[in-house]
């Protein structure tokens, strides 16, 4: 079986994140920042990834102290703010010692043996707030791919569970939802056979570096074609401009024909501890 931890140590995985269209990510980060309470205090981002959120927060003139926690040593080297290598299931902080913990686009990825322990750690360490964002009511099976070697079906984004506003609001015992927000684009979805064909043609994204969790076989990353006038090299598309133009027209046609999800893609909640405990971080 392929190592789940090793998957996130791939430098190319984080390179692909940088090549991805950042417009929806930027919106998610801006909306998440807007949710932070005024008394958020010290903020620790658990599963900080490549550090986009903590850098954005640290760059604000009136921003709070920030710190990053990231299990992947490869990702940690890209963060650009103070941080520590650690897993969400074993946070290196005392009980109720951090004002605000964030876990943004993290918990949907956690394997079952880690998930419950990670939630318990968030509840243990947070003194005031836990801010969580996840995909909103995601139909994970719609994006599943099939491993060409062992035929295992899996999420190429490594998403393992789905959340609704109600389930996120009640996620942590001892916490209540101060705010819950849905925002972002409404995702397109395609019948599975059509999606597979369009991905192979390079018309649709095949995000990240899909790697079978059962046998470790990988699928080639593909990026959606660049918009007219966009630098194809910067978008990750090495093909000539003419070929990219054909792919772009196919992409636009697929988008016009495809149905869209009924709900915005992102879901975020600020969970507040019911009774204050402990001292300051």
Secondary structure, 3 states (H helix, E strand, C coil): CCCHHHHCCCHHHHHHHHHCCCHHHHHHHHHHHHHCCCCCCCEEEECCCCCHHHHHHHCCCCCCCEEEEECCHHHHCCCCCCEEECCCCCCCCCCCCEEEEEEECCHHHCCHHHHHHHHHHHHHHEEEEEEEEEEECCCHHHHEEECCCCCCEEECCCCCCCECHHHHHCCCCCEEEEEEEEECCCCEECCHHHHHHHHHCCCCCECCCCECCCCCCECCCECCCCCCCCCCCCCCCCCCHHHHHHHHHHHHHHHHHCEECCCCCEEEEEEEECCCCCCCC
